[in-house]
Amino acid sequence: MIQAVFLKQIKKILHALKASQHASWAQNVAQPNLFGYHLGMPTPHTRPATINIDDKLAQISATWTPHIIAELNGQQVKLAKLEGEFTWHDHADEDELFLVLTGRITMQMRDESAQQHEQIVEPGEIIVIPRGIEHNPIAAAGTSVLLFEPAATKHTGDKVLERTVVDQPRI
């Protein structure tokens, strides 16, 4: 008897889980599961907050100093203001995404054979630098970028230079 009741409860839970995976966010909020929780969605106390990128950029004065504005799934979303040439470096284990918000970047890259290539990145464009590719961003005055990279990514890879920022600020 207890086993039958237990199995019936398990079936209800599995049904609620399956339904929640296919429900839209609005349906999920309106229809709590058996336990009163919204499966896979934030509770009312942890609703996601919006982040105003312009407000965050206004808080940044230093160039080449990424500021963390969000984290998700082991990744960090960062904002930075850039100007001039940075430094040649690579990230052996991490890819790095640059979204140019304002200004322009000339991304210099060296492939495995040490041949140098350049790619211009304009506002609204993204460039992904694959792990292990040596690169050197050169930014026009007034350039700002959004970076998306694993939390373990070191600012200048394994090189520690004058411009290396070890503890990137959160804003």
KALIN-V602006 format. One record per residue. N is the residue number from 0. RES is the residue in one small letter. PSI is psi in whole degrees, -180 to 180 (999 if undefined). Layout:
N_RES_PSI + N_RES_PSI
//
This chain:
0_m_-49 + 1_i_-39 + 2_q_-40 + 3_a_-41 + 4_v_-43 + 5_f_-48 + 6_l_-38 + 7_k_-42 + 8_q_-41 + 9_i_-42 + 10_k_-40 + 11_k_-43 + 12_i_-47 + 13_l_-39 + 14_h_-44 + 15_a_-41 + 16_l_-46 + 17_k_-44 + 18_a_-39 + 19_s_-29 + 20_q_-24 + 21_h_-8 + 22_a_152 + 23_s_167 + 24_w_-44 + 25_a_-42 + 26_q_-40 + 27_n_-39 + 28_v_-40 + 29_a_-25 + 30_q_86 + 31_p_155 + 32_n_-168 + 33_l_-30 + 34_f_5 + 35_g_6 + 36_y_156 + 37_h_103 + 38_l_127 + 39_g_3 + 40_m_156 + 41_p_150 + 42_t_168 + 43_p_-23 + 44_h_-12 + 45_t_32 + 46_r_142 + 47_p_144 + 48_a_148 + 49_t_154 + 50_i_123 + 51_n_109 + 52_i_-40 + 53_d_-41 + 54_d_-41 + 55_k_-43 + 56_l_-35 + 57_a_-21 + 58_q_-8 + 59_i_127 + 60_s_-37 + 61_a_145 + 62_t_156 + 63_w_27 + 64_t_93 + 65_p_141 + 66_h_129 + 67_i_126 + 68_i_-15 + 69_a_160 + 70_e_144 + 71_l_136 + 72_n_42 + 73_g_6 + 74_q_154 + 75_q_141 + 76_v_126 + 77_k_154 + 78_l_146 + 79_a_148 + 80_k_137 + 81_l_149 + 82_e_132 + 83_g_-163 + 84_e_140 + 85_f_-106 + 86_t_152 + 87_w_131 + 88_h_170 + 89_d_169 + 90_h_105 + 91_a_-34 + 92_d_0 + 93_e_140 + 94_d_158 + 95_e_129 + 96_l_131 + 97_f_125 + 98_l_115 + 99_v_122 + 100_l_-48 + 101_t_158 + 102_g_-148 + 103_r_143 + 104_i_137 + 105_t_111 + 106_m_110 + 107_q_139 + 108_m_148 + 109_r_130 + 110_d_-176 + 111_e_-28 + 112_s_10 + 113_a_13 + 114_q_136 + 115_q_138 + 116_h_156 + 117_e_146 + 118_q_126 + 119_i_134 + 120_v_117 + 121_e_168 + 122_p_136 + 123_g_-2 + 124_e_153 + 125_i_143 + 126_i_136 + 127_v_122 + 128_i_114 + 129_p_151 + 130_r_142 + 131_g_-8 + 132_i_122 + 133_e_134 + 134_h_159 + 135_n_102 + 136_p_138 + 137_i_122 + 138_a_139 + 139_a_158 + 140_a_140 + 141_g_18 + 142_t_136 + 143_s_145 + 144_v_155 + 145_l_129 + 146_l_145 + 147_f_116 + 148_e_159 + 149_p_147 + 150_a_-28 + 151_a_-6 + 152_t_125 + 153_k_143 + 154_h_-47 + 155_t_36 + 156_g_-139 + 157_d_-4 + 158_k_136 + 159_v_111 + 160_l_176 + 161_e_-36 + 162_r_-4 + 163_t_129 + 164_v_112 + 165_v_-52 + 166_d_96 + 167_q_130 + 168_p_151 + 169_r_133 + 170_i_999
//
